[in-house]
């Protein structure tokens, strides 16, 4: 891969209008690996520099598309702008739907972006951070569609299990919780969420919250004797709703 040495060109890509505060010149970034290291820096100037470099690399930086999309949520405005310019050059097929999801105000355009990304299949996997951001505030039916799309394009994304666990535990809509629950066992290392769910069950103050947590444990507790033992304890809960959920999950766990 070619050595990137034109710092002025890079900074020009990051900051439009020609206005930027003075800074010590960054050393050259020789390849994508070094650019990714810079992207982890605590300094916003380093992160912006890395993204601008990726933008100049264009398709050669395509494997870093997810890191670029993640940078759309950086706390620094210059870094966010650099991410926008980088994605436009590195992975233009993802640019329009990501911008709609992250920066747009048109809700229908966001919904269309999810549909468009779904059509791309695994090629849309780098957009998981943008899709999870939309999932937070989407309407119930659109949350369900987004969960399905996420599972189709990136079932092994390491962030997916944690995000779906929170939806399954906390979403106000029962159908959304059910969709997340059904998707959870198909994600990468869903069992790693066991401690999170057990904590939620321990903190649950209402029968509905207990049932939600017990149901999630049923989805991720395969071959876990500790989970089965904990769920069994809820067979004596004062709520008939909780007792029924515990019995159903125990039966399910034994049947796996």
C-alpha positions, 0 to 999 in steps of 0.5 A: 500500500502506498505511503501517505505523506501529504499532511496538508492534503489530509488536513484539507480533507478533514477541515473544510474552510481552511480554519484549524488551530495550529498543531504539531505535525503528525508523522506519516501513516504508512498503512491501514494498520497504523491508521487504525492505531491512530484512531484509538488515540485519546487525541481528537487530532490523531483520530481525525488524522487517521480517518482522513488518511483512510479517506485518501486510501479509498477502497484500500481501507474498506476493511476499516469501514466499521471503525469509520462508521463508529467514528460518526459517534465520536465526541469531537465534531472534527472527528465526526466530519472526518468520518463522514468524508472518509466513508464517502471515499472508502465505502460509498455504497454504505455512505447514503444509508449511514448518513440517513441513520446518523445525521438525518432528521427524516424518520422515513428515510431512516426506515428506508436506509435499514431496508437498503442495508438489508439488501446488501447482506453481509456487505452492510455489516460495518453499519451495525453501529449506525443501525444499533443507534437507530434501534434505540428510538425506532418505532416498535415495528421498525425495531423488529425489522431492524433486529431481523436485519441486524441478524441477517447482515451481522449475526456474529458482530460482538456488539449485537448480543449485548444490545439485543439483551438490553432490548429483550430486558427493557423494551416497553413493547412485548413484541419487540422484546420477543423479537430480540429474545428470539434473535439472541441465541443466534448471535455470537457468544450470547451466553456471555450476557448471562451475568447481565441478565442475572443481575437484571433478574436480581434487581427486578421489582415487578413480575413483568421484569422478572418474566422478561429476565427469566425468558432471556435466561431461557434463550441464552442458558443452554447447558448452564446448570447455574442458570437452571438452578436460579430459574428453579428458585422462581418456581416459588415466587409469589406471582403466578406469572413468574412461576409459570415463566420459570416452569416454562423456561426450565422445561425448555432448558431440559429439552435442549 
